[in-house]
Amino acid sequence: MSQFSLTDLIIVLFLSLVVGYFLISLLIPERIWKNLRKRNRSHSRGGQDHREPAPPGSRPSSNRTSTLTMDHPDRTPTEREYARILGLSGRVTLYQIKLAYRHEMAKYHPDKVNHLAPEFQELARERTRLIRSAYEYFRSRYGK
């Protein structure tokens, strides 16, 4: 009669959890997983609705990408392009513009990326310049 050690028991439990996870992920459709993740995120952040990150391999959403390029530096962007730079869509308030500005600056500020390669630092500086210009546009048009 063989005796099971504690390590054998831990290995069996771990393997059963892994196999169970994969079986459940095969049986439950992806749309249900997305709804569960969205519901859990909204409860954990005080009921606010937040965007869910794009699944791996998918194209980035158009409302988070800038349509401005370095090809046309003399062209003045439209209000819609400025809104895309800040990640805004639809009708927004000045408070939402300010929050979007702070959020984008926190992501792309050059001090946050000074440990990266020089080309990424330059991209961050350019992105920061675009974010500032978008914020200044909205402040001059609608704000103080």
Salt bridges, closest charged atoms under 4 A:
GLU30 OE2 - LYS34 NZ 3.80
GLU52 OE2 - ARG37 NE 3.44
GLU79 OE1 - ARG141 NH1 3.49
GLU81 OE1 - ARG75 NH1 3.30
GLU104 OE2 - ARG64 NH1 3.39
GLU104 OE2 - LYS107 NZ 3.53
GLU104 OE1 - ARG127 NH2 3.62
ASP111 OD2 - HIS109 ND1 3.70
GLU122 OE1 - ARG125 NH1 2.74
GLU126 OE2 - ARG129 NH2 2.49
